[in-house]
Amino acid sequence: MKLAHNVKVNVFIKTTDKSVESVSQDLQKPEEDEKLIREKFLGLFPFNLEDEKIPVVRSTATGFNKREIVILEVVLEKERLTNAFLKSLNEKLDPAQRLMLIRQENRLDEKLDFFIRLDKKSLMNNQLNITDCGECFHIKISIAAFPRKREVALEVVKKIFS
């Protein structure tokens, strides 16, 4: 059964821009370990992205104080892969977290996209904790609801996280 049209996962990684001399050393935060974050990012997927020919798109943006931010992003579109990802995510969450996701209907927007944020610091310590703020891994699930109605999409969310 098709649960999602696609799943998009991304993470922002802060780096220090050494070319900015006007920012004092006190204001510069330490650089995040891109290699470690990438490893944890790839660990979210229960299959090898390279084998599946799914690219990890790496892009950059400029943040506060002209700090460079690296963005890693993966988009899953094949039903087999979206279902495998959702099953794996569901298995990694504890029952209380799954229940919370089912009950928080505000995570589903008008386009029937369901949003989850996983705390980055916890994930670096091999723990999956859902958060609503802060530094995190972002997951956007485009719910496959037929007919395309909010009530039907909420039932699909229940099916995913039950």
Backbone as JSON, one array per atom type, in Angstrom:
{
  "sequence": "MKLAHNVKVNVFIKTTDKSVESVSQDLQKPEEDEKLIREKFLGLFPFNLEDEKIPVVRSTATGFNKREIVILEVVLEKERLTNAFLKSLNEKLDPAQRLMLIRQENRLDEKLDFFIRLDKKSLMNNQLNITDCGECFHIKISIAAFPRKREVALEVVKKIFS",
  "N": [[0.83, -1.18, 0.0], [0.54, 2.16, -0.85], [1.94, 4.67, 1.04], [3.12, 7.15, 1.06], [3.72, 9.82, -1.2], [6.19, 10.95, -1.58], [9.25, 11.24, 0.31], [11.13, 13.56, 1.99], [14.25, 14.27, 3.28], [16.33, 16.26, 5.24], [19.22, 18.08, 6.46], [20.85, 20.71, 8.2], [24.14, 21.92, 8.34], [26.36, 23.63, 10.25], [29.1, 25.65, 9.44], [32.23, 27.29, 10.07], [32.93, 30.46, 8.89], [35.86, 31.44, 7.92], [36.73, 33.63, 6.6], [35.56, 35.89, 7.43], [36.46, 38.57, 9.05], [35.47, 40.56, 10.6], [33.83, 39.54, 12.51], [34.07, 38.75, 15.81], [36.18, 36.41, 17.58], [34.85, 35.48, 19.8], [32.18, 35.47, 19.07], [32.04, 33.6, 17.08], [30.88, 30.42, 16.52], [31.73, 27.0, 17.16], [32.66, 24.86, 14.45], [30.53, 22.43, 12.97], [30.78, 18.87, 12.78], [30.94, 17.77, 9.72], [31.37, 15.29, 8.49], [30.65, 13.37, 10.46], [27.96, 14.09, 10.9], [26.93, 13.6, 8.37], [27.28, 10.84, 8.26], [25.47, 9.99, 10.27], [23.15, 10.97, 9.14], [22.96, 9.41, 6.77], [22.59, 7.03, 8.06], [19.94, 7.04, 8.74], [18.54, 5.86, 6.75], [17.29, 2.75, 5.69], [18.52, 1.38, 3.7], [21.05, 1.26, 1.15], [21.85, 4.26, -0.22], [23.44, 4.86, -2.42], [23.54, 2.41, -3.82], [20.9, 2.32, -4.57], [20.82, 4.34, -6.32], [20.23, 6.96, -5.53], [20.72, 10.29, -5.1], [22.65, 12.12, -2.68], [22.12, 15.26, -2.11], [24.19, 17.97, -1.88], [24.33, 21.18, -0.79], [24.93, 24.73, -0.34], [24.39, 27.49, 1.86], [24.13, 30.87, 3.1], [24.31, 31.83, 6.39], [23.54, 33.44, 9.54], [25.8, 36.07, 10.51], [27.35, 35.73, 8.25], [27.99, 33.08, 8.06], [28.74, 29.97, 6.67], [26.46, 27.51, 5.66], [26.01, 24.13, 5.28], [23.92, 22.07, 3.42], [22.42, 18.99, 3.46], [20.53, 16.78, 1.53], [18.0, 14.42, 0.78], [15.73, 12.89, -1.42], [13.15, 10.67, -1.51], [11.31, 8.76, -3.76], [10.29, 6.43, -4.87], [7.86, 3.97, -4.26], [8.52, 1.58, -2.9], [10.86, 2.35, -1.57], [10.06, 4.59, -0.04], [8.18, 3.39, 1.65], [9.84, 1.5, 2.97], [11.59, 3.24, 4.31], [9.78, 4.62, 6.0], [8.81, 2.48, 7.54], [11.15, 1.66, 8.84], [11.78, 4.03, 10.26], [9.55, 4.15, 11.96], [10.0, 1.84, 13.49], [12.27, 2.59, 14.9], [11.43, 4.56, 16.6], [10.19, 5.15, 19.91], [7.27, 3.78, 21.63], [5.84, 5.93, 22.88], [6.67, 8.18, 21.46], [5.7, 7.57, 18.91], [2.93, 7.58, 19.42], [2.64, 10.26, 20.11], [3.18, 11.49, 17.64], [0.98, 10.61, 16.16], [-1.08, 11.88, 17.52], [-0.53, 14.62, 17.27], [-1.91, 16.55, 15.28], [-1.33, 18.94, 14.07], [1.03, 18.7, 12.75], [0.51, 18.02, 10.2], [0.07, 19.62, 7.22], [-1.88, 21.87, 5.05], [-1.38, 20.93, 2.5], [-1.2, 18.3, 2.83], [1.23, 17.39, 3.75], [3.36, 15.89, 6.04], [5.22, 16.65, 8.88], [8.27, 16.04, 10.56], [10.68, 16.48, 13.06], [13.89, 15.56, 14.01], [15.9, 15.58, 16.8], [19.11, 16.87, 16.53], [21.41, 16.72, 18.21], [20.78, 14.57, 19.91], [20.59, 12.52, 18.01], [23.23, 12.38, 17.21], [24.2, 11.0, 19.31], [23.2, 8.52, 18.9], [20.43, 8.29, 19.44], [16.98, 8.57, 18.86], [15.07, 11.31, 18.99], [12.16, 13.15, 18.96], [11.59, 16.52, 18.16], [10.47, 19.94, 18.42], [11.78, 22.17, 17.83], [14.91, 23.96, 17.45], [18.19, 22.66, 16.57], [18.11, 20.3, 14.07], [17.25, 17.26, 12.26], [15.33, 17.27, 9.41], [12.25, 15.93, 8.36], [10.05, 15.46, 5.78], [7.02, 14.27, 4.87], [5.11, 13.47, 2.21], [1.96, 12.76, 2.29], [0.13, 10.02, 1.03], [-2.99, 10.17, 0.27], [-6.15, 8.98, -0.47], [-9.49, 9.44, -1.03], [-8.13, 12.75, -1.56], [-8.04, 14.11, 1.2], [-7.96, 15.73, 4.37], [-8.81, 14.21, 6.63], [-8.55, 11.6, 5.7], [-5.82, 11.54, 5.21], [-4.87, 11.79, 7.84], [-5.61, 9.32, 8.83], [-3.89, 7.69, 7.36], [-1.46, 8.54, 8.44], [-1.81, 7.52, 11.03], [-1.75, 4.82, 10.37], [0.88, 4.56, 9.5], [2.38, 5.07, 11.83], [1.5, 3.26, 13.76]],
  "CA": [[0.0, 0.0, 0.0], [1.3, 3.41, -0.94], [1.73, 5.52, 2.2], [3.63, 8.5, 0.8], [4.15, 10.12, -2.57], [7.64, 11.1, -1.45], [9.79, 11.59, 1.62], [12.3, 14.42, 1.86], [15.0, 14.35, 4.53], [17.48, 17.16, 5.12], [19.87, 18.56, 7.68], [21.74, 21.86, 8.03], [25.4, 21.76, 9.06], [27.0, 24.94, 10.35], [30.55, 25.71, 9.35], [32.75, 28.61, 10.41], [33.48, 31.2, 7.76], [37.12, 32.03, 8.39], [37.05, 34.84, 5.84], [34.9, 37.04, 8.06], [37.33, 39.05, 10.12], [34.75, 41.51, 11.44], [33.18, 38.82, 13.59], [35.08, 38.41, 16.81], [36.3, 34.98, 17.88], [33.85, 35.16, 20.82], [30.88, 35.26, 18.43], [32.09, 32.46, 16.17], [30.6, 29.14, 17.15], [32.55, 25.96, 16.53], [32.19, 24.19, 13.25], [29.98, 21.1, 13.2], [31.52, 17.82, 12.1], [30.13, 17.37, 8.57], [31.53, 13.86, 8.23], [29.84, 12.65, 11.44], [26.54, 14.36, 10.65], [26.59, 12.87, 7.13], [27.2, 9.42, 8.63], [24.21, 9.81, 10.99], [22.13, 11.25, 8.14], [22.85, 8.21, 5.94], [22.1, 5.96, 8.94], [18.48, 7.09, 8.84], [17.96, 5.1, 5.64], [17.51, 1.31, 5.89], [19.07, 0.85, 2.46], [22.19, 2.03, 0.67], [21.39, 5.24, -1.2], [24.26, 4.73, -3.63], [23.05, 1.23, -4.54], [19.57, 2.65, -5.11], [21.03, 5.46, -7.25], [19.58, 8.15, -4.99], [21.79, 11.22, -4.74], [22.64, 12.99, -1.5], [22.4, 16.58, -2.66], [24.91, 18.85, -0.95], [24.31, 22.57, -1.24], [25.34, 25.64, 0.71], [23.66, 28.74, 2.04], [24.8, 31.76, 4.04], [23.49, 32.07, 7.57], [23.87, 34.62, 10.34], [27.23, 36.42, 10.57], [27.97, 35.24, 7.02], [28.44, 31.72, 8.31], [28.3, 29.03, 5.64], [25.67, 26.37, 6.11], [25.94, 23.04, 4.31], [22.62, 21.4, 3.48], [22.35, 17.66, 2.86], [19.12, 16.48, 1.27], [17.66, 13.22, 0.02], [14.31, 12.77, -1.72], [12.74, 9.31, -1.89], [10.07, 8.83, -4.52], [9.78, 5.1, -5.18], [7.01, 3.43, -3.18], [9.29, 0.57, -2.15], [11.83, 3.03, -0.7], [9.36, 5.4, 0.96], [7.61, 2.46, 2.63], [10.94, 0.95, 3.76], [12.06, 4.31, 5.19], [8.77, 4.86, 7.04], [8.79, 1.31, 8.43], [12.37, 1.75, 9.64], [11.62, 5.15, 11.19], [8.57, 3.73, 12.95], [10.63, 0.85, 14.38], [13.29, 3.26, 15.71], [10.78, 5.43, 17.57], [9.56, 4.42, 21.0], [5.8, 3.88, 21.55], [5.36, 7.26, 23.29], [6.92, 9.1, 20.35], [4.75, 7.23, 17.84], [1.63, 8.07, 19.85], [2.69, 11.71, 20.01], [3.06, 11.85, 16.22], [-0.41, 10.37, 15.75], [-1.96, 12.86, 18.18], [-0.22, 16.01, 16.9], [-2.46, 16.78, 13.95], [-0.76, 20.17, 13.5], [2.19, 18.34, 11.93], [0.0, 17.81, 8.85], [-0.35, 20.92, 6.67], [-2.99, 21.87, 4.09], [-0.98, 20.18, 1.31], [-1.1, 16.92, 3.33], [2.63, 17.07, 4.07], [3.53, 15.62, 7.47], [6.56, 17.1, 9.23], [8.9, 15.51, 11.76], [12.04, 16.95, 13.31], [14.65, 14.72, 14.93], [16.94, 16.36, 17.47], [20.44, 16.56, 15.99], [22.33, 16.34, 19.29], [20.42, 13.21, 20.32], [20.94, 11.6, 16.93], [24.69, 12.2, 17.25], [24.42, 10.01, 20.37], [22.46, 7.32, 18.48], [19.09, 8.26, 19.99], [16.0, 9.29, 18.05], [14.15, 12.11, 19.79], [11.39, 14.12, 18.19], [11.63, 17.86, 18.72], [9.71, 20.94, 17.68], [12.6, 23.36, 17.63], [16.34, 23.76, 17.58], [18.95, 22.04, 15.49], [17.46, 19.01, 13.85], [17.1, 16.63, 10.96], [13.96, 17.53, 8.98], [11.62, 14.91, 7.52], [8.77, 15.9, 5.22], [6.37, 13.13, 4.25], [3.94, 13.83, 1.42], [1.05, 11.65, 2.57], [-0.68, 9.53, -0.09], [-4.36, 10.02, 0.76], [-7.14, 8.84, -1.54], [-9.43, 10.75, -1.69], [-7.16, 13.71, -1.0], [-8.7, 14.86, 2.27], [-7.21, 15.76, 5.63], [-9.22, 13.09, 7.48], [-7.96, 10.38, 5.12], [-4.37, 11.65, 5.45], [-4.63, 11.5, 9.26], [-5.73, 7.86, 8.96], [-2.63, 7.15, 6.82], [-0.44, 8.82, 9.48], [-2.03, 6.51, 12.08], [-1.3, 3.54, 9.84], [2.35, 4.59, 9.45], [3.0, 5.09, 13.16], [0.85, 2.34, 14.7]],
  "C": [[0.88, 1.25, 0.0], [0.94, 4.31, 0.24], [2.13, 6.97, 1.94], [3.99, 8.64, -0.67], [5.66, 10.29, -2.61], [7.99, 11.44, -0.01], [11.06, 12.39, 1.38], [12.96, 14.55, 3.24], [16.16, 15.31, 4.32], [18.0, 17.56, 6.49], [20.77, 19.74, 7.3], [22.95, 21.64, 8.91], [26.11, 23.1, 9.07], [28.52, 24.81, 10.27], [30.98, 27.12, 9.71], [33.34, 29.25, 9.17], [34.71, 31.96, 8.25], [37.47, 33.32, 7.67], [36.42, 36.09, 6.47], [35.73, 37.49, 9.25], [36.61, 40.0, 11.06], [34.03, 40.83, 12.59], [34.24, 38.37, 14.57], [35.09, 36.9, 17.06], [35.26, 34.56, 18.91], [32.5, 34.83, 20.19], [30.88, 34.05, 17.5], [31.87, 31.17, 16.95], [31.45, 28.08, 16.46], [31.85, 25.32, 15.34], [31.62, 22.83, 13.63], [30.74, 20.1, 12.34], [30.67, 17.27, 10.94], [30.21, 15.87, 8.31], [30.65, 13.03, 9.18], [28.35, 12.85, 11.18], [26.08, 13.63, 9.38], [26.41, 11.38, 7.43], [25.87, 9.13, 9.33], [23.02, 10.02, 10.04], [21.89, 10.0, 7.29], [22.32, 7.03, 6.75], [20.59, 5.96, 9.13], [17.8, 6.2, 7.8], [18.29, 3.62, 5.8], [18.05, 0.61, 4.64], [20.22, 1.76, 2.04], [21.73, 2.96, -0.45], [22.16, 5.12, -2.52], [23.8, 3.55, -4.47], [21.71, 1.5, -5.21], [19.62, 3.81, -6.1], [20.24, 6.71, -6.84], [20.67, 9.1, -4.53], [21.56, 11.89, -3.38], [23.06, 14.35, -2.04], [23.02, 17.44, -1.57], [24.9, 20.25, -1.54], [24.74, 23.45, -0.07], [24.44, 26.87, 0.72], [24.46, 29.59, 3.02], [23.84, 32.07, 5.17], [23.88, 33.36, 8.26], [25.38, 34.82, 10.4], [28.01, 35.85, 9.4], [28.57, 33.85, 7.17], [27.89, 30.81, 7.22], [27.56, 27.87, 6.28], [25.64, 25.35, 4.98], [24.6, 22.35, 4.5], [22.75, 20.05, 2.76], [20.88, 17.31, 2.7], [18.98, 15.22, 0.43], [16.15, 13.23, -0.19], [14.06, 11.34, -2.2], [11.41, 9.41, -2.6], [9.47, 7.47, -4.85], [9.01, 4.55, -3.98], [7.76, 2.44, -2.3], [10.23, 1.24, -1.15], [11.15, 3.9, 0.35], [8.76, 4.51, 2.05], [8.69, 1.87, 3.53], [11.46, 2.0, 4.76], [11.07, 4.53, 6.33], [8.68, 3.7, 8.03], [9.99, 1.36, 9.38], [12.26, 2.87, 10.68], [10.66, 4.76, 12.31], [9.17, 2.76, 13.96], [11.65, 1.49, 15.32], [12.68, 4.16, 16.78], [10.18, 4.6, 18.7], [8.04, 4.63, 20.94], [5.24, 5.26, 21.91], [5.55, 8.27, 22.16], [5.95, 8.83, 19.19], [3.35, 7.75, 18.17], [1.57, 9.59, 19.75], [2.51, 12.16, 18.56], [1.62, 11.67, 15.72], [-1.33, 11.45, 16.3], [-1.72, 14.31, 17.75], [-0.65, 16.27, 15.46], [-1.9, 18.03, 13.29], [0.51, 19.89, 12.69], [1.81, 18.11, 10.47], [-0.52, 19.15, 8.33], [-1.47, 20.75, 5.64], [-2.67, 21.12, 2.8], [-0.88, 18.68, 1.6], [0.35, 16.46, 3.43], [2.73, 16.96, 5.58], [4.99, 15.88, 7.83], [7.02, 16.5, 10.57], [10.29, 16.12, 11.86], [12.68, 16.03, 14.34], [15.8, 15.55, 15.49], [18.33, 15.91, 17.03], [21.39, 16.06, 17.07], [22.06, 14.91, 19.77], [20.83, 12.19, 19.27], [22.45, 11.37, 16.85], [25.08, 11.18, 18.31], [23.58, 8.75, 20.16], [21.09, 7.17, 19.14], [18.18, 9.07, 19.08], [15.03, 9.99, 18.98], [13.48, 13.13, 18.9], [11.44, 15.45, 18.92], [10.76, 18.78, 17.88], [10.54, 22.16, 17.38], [14.08, 22.98, 17.67], [16.97, 23.11, 16.36], [18.48, 20.61, 15.31], [17.62, 18.51, 12.42], [15.62, 16.8, 10.61], [13.47, 16.39, 8.09], [10.27, 15.45, 7.09], [8.19, 14.72, 4.45], [5.13, 13.63, 3.51], [2.98, 12.65, 1.46], [0.2, 11.31, 1.33], [-2.07, 9.22, 0.44], [-5.32, 10.01, -0.42], [-8.5, 8.57, -0.92], [-8.54, 11.71, -0.9], [-7.85, 14.63, 0.0], [-7.88, 14.72, 3.54], [-7.53, 14.55, 6.52], [-8.59, 11.78, 7.01], [-6.45, 10.38, 5.38], [-4.03, 11.35, 6.91], [-4.74, 10.0, 9.54], [-4.45, 7.18, 8.44], [-1.51, 7.36, 7.82], [-0.58, 7.8, 10.61], [-1.52, 5.15, 11.64], [0.23, 3.46, 9.85], [2.94, 4.39, 10.84], [2.31, 4.23, 14.2], [1.7, 1.12, 14.92]]
}
